[in-house]
Amino acid sequence: MKKNKSLSDSLRKEYTRSDFRKLERGKYYKRITSRSNIVILDPEVYKVFPNSEAVNEALHAIIDVVQKASRRSSGTDKRRKAG
């Protein structure tokens, strides 16, 4: 079994700080968040929907209800205009 080497904050002797570019905090933040589909749920929501399957099932049900409601309301508007 290999022994773990101790980690330290110092650089190796052959490296100097000037060998590295200036570090920039959050350099890729916008790129990562624009391509990410991660959603943070409130704790009370997580208790009801603990996994992605539960969340997707609920969202699909909401989509179905909204689509059916919009079809009904658009049909009602046509009848009102005609009459």
Secondary structure, 3 states (H helix, E strand, C coil): CCCCCCCCCCCCCCCCHHHCCCCCCCCCHHHHHHHCCCCCCCHHHHHHCCCHHHHHHHHHHHHHHHHHHHHHHHHHHHHHHHC
